[in-house]
């Protein structure tokens, strides 16, 4: 059984409805044993400029499906909802109707970390520690989670981000 942190985001259309629909599709995909959702966090786009703010929600789920199998299910959900490419032709980030990312699988606090870096999946997410919209939901859902490489909890990673912003 895998413990999986997802982040679901949208900055197009009715963002909260998009996120709710994506979360329901994940929960009813046949791969989830249990799931819980965080509150929605609204932020400015990360890594690019857009007039469209994002709404993001974290999900903590348990599944018997491998992370590689799960990412394929999530990509099918994104595609089925009309999710286009996450990038423009020049490689920069693009606005999105829906974006579902696997942020982390298992964690260091239980000694069951899952680390991966291949063509399909990089875990934990390589930029999670720089994104409040990922860390705030993780802190809400699983405050004791620990990053397998740094040993930091979501609250500790948020504190690092706050200190960088104040410099």
TACORZI-V246578 format. One line per field, one symbol per residue. ss: DSSP state (h for helix, s for strand, l for the rest). phi: phi as a letter, one per 30 degrees, with the letter a starting at -180 (. if undefined). burial: 1 if it has 9 or more other ideal C-beta (glycine too) atoms within 8 Angstrom, else 0. A space follows every 10 residues. Layout:
ss=???
phi=???
burial=???
This chain:
ss=lsssssssss llllhhhhhh hhhhhhhlll lllsssssss ssslllllll lllsssssss ssslllhhhh hhhhhhhhhh llllllslll llslllllss sssssllhhh lllllsslll lssllllhhh lhhhhhhhhh hlllllllll lllhhhhhhh hhhhhll
phi=.ccbccbcba bbideddedd dddddddcdj ccdaabcddd ccbdeciaca dcdccbbcbc bcbdddeddd dddddddedd djdcddbded jddbdbdabb cdcabhaddc iceccaabdc abbdedcedc bedcdddddd daddebddcc iddedddddd deddddd
burial=0111111111 1100110110 1110111010 1100100101 1010110000 0001111111 1110101011 1011001100 1010000000 0011011111 1111111100 0001010000 1011100110 1111111111 1100111100 0111001101 1000000
